[in-house]
Amino acid sequence: MGKIIEEKGGKWGKSGKKVGKKKKNIKNVEIKRKKKKKCKLEKKKIGKKEKKKDEKN
């Protein structure tokens, strides 16, 4: 559920609604989302490498 709320926050910022009063907060949310996405990609890459090693063995 937490992820969905964060995504909505980003969409609100892009659409131009709710901006102005909380510009700083929206920027922080977007930065946090980017960091989380990078972590997920790194984990996926590591998982694929491990699977390839298992197949060779």
C-alpha positions as a Markdown table, in Angstrom:
| # | Residue | x | y | z |
|---|---|---|---|---|
| 1 | Met | 0.0 | 0.0 | 0.0 |
| 2 | Gly | 2.8 | 2.4 | 0.8 |
| 3 | Lys | 4.2 | 2.3 | -2.7 |
| 4 | Ile | 0.9 | 3.2 | -4.3 |
| 5 | Ile | 0.6 | 6.3 | -2.1 |
| 6 | Glu | 4.1 | 7.4 | -3.1 |
| 7 | Glu | 3.3 | 7.0 | -6.8 |
| 8 | Lys | 0.1 | 9.1 | -6.4 |
| 9 | Gly | 2.1 | 11.8 | -4.8 |
| 10 | Gly | 4.4 | 12.0 | -7.8 |
| 11 | Lys | 1.5 | 12.2 | -10.2 |
| 12 | Trp | -0.1 | 15.0 | -8.2 |
| 13 | Gly | 3.1 | 17.0 | -8.5 |
| 14 | Lys | 3.4 | 16.5 | -12.3 |
| 15 | Ser | -0.2 | 17.4 | -13.0 |
| 16 | Gly | 0.3 | 20.8 | -11.3 |
| 17 | Lys | -2.3 | 20.2 | -8.6 |
| 18 | Lys | -1.3 | 20.6 | -4.9 |
| 19 | Val | 1.9 | 22.3 | -6.0 |
| 20 | Gly | 2.9 | 25.7 | -4.6 |
| 21 | Lys | 2.2 | 25.1 | -1.0 |
| 22 | Lys | 4.3 | 21.9 | -0.8 |
| 23 | Lys | 6.8 | 22.1 | -3.6 |
| 24 | Lys | 9.7 | 21.1 | -1.3 |
| 25 | Asn | 7.8 | 18.0 | 0.0 |
| 26 | Ile | 6.9 | 16.9 | -3.6 |
| 27 | Lys | 10.6 | 17.2 | -4.7 |
| 28 | Asn | 11.7 | 15.1 | -1.7 |
| 29 | Val | 9.1 | 12.4 | -2.5 |
| 30 | Glu | 10.4 | 12.2 | -6.1 |
| 31 | Ile | 14.0 | 11.9 | -5.0 |
| 32 | Lys | 13.0 | 9.1 | -2.6 |
| 33 | Arg | 11.2 | 7.3 | -5.4 |
| 34 | Lys | 14.2 | 7.5 | -7.7 |
| 35 | Lys | 16.5 | 6.0 | -5.0 |
| 36 | Lys | 14.0 | 3.1 | -4.3 |
| 37 | Lys | 13.8 | 2.3 | -8.0 |
| 38 | Lys | 17.6 | 2.1 | -8.3 |
| 39 | Cys | 17.8 | -0.3 | -5.4 |
| 40 | Lys | 15.2 | -2.5 | -7.0 |
| 41 | Leu | 17.1 | -2.6 | -10.3 |
| 42 | Glu | 20.3 | -3.5 | -8.5 |
| 43 | Lys | 18.6 | -6.3 | -6.7 |
| 44 | Lys | 17.1 | -7.7 | -9.9 |
| 45 | Lys | 20.5 | -7.6 | -11.6 |
| 46 | Ile | 22.1 | -9.5 | -8.7 |
| 47 | Gly | 19.3 | -12.1 | -8.8 |
| 48 | Lys | 19.9 | -12.7 | -12.5 |
| 49 | Lys | 23.6 | -13.2 | -12.1 |
| 50 | Glu | 23.1 | -15.7 | -9.3 |
| 51 | Lys | 20.6 | -17.7 | -11.4 |
| 52 | Lys | 23.1 | -17.9 | -14.3 |
| 53 | Lys | 25.8 | -19.2 | -12.0 |
| 54 | Asp | 23.3 | -21.9 | -10.7 |
| 55 | Glu | 22.5 | -23.0 | -14.2 |
| 56 | Lys | 26.2 | -23.4 | -15.1 |
| 57 | Asn | 26.8 | -25.5 | -12.0 |
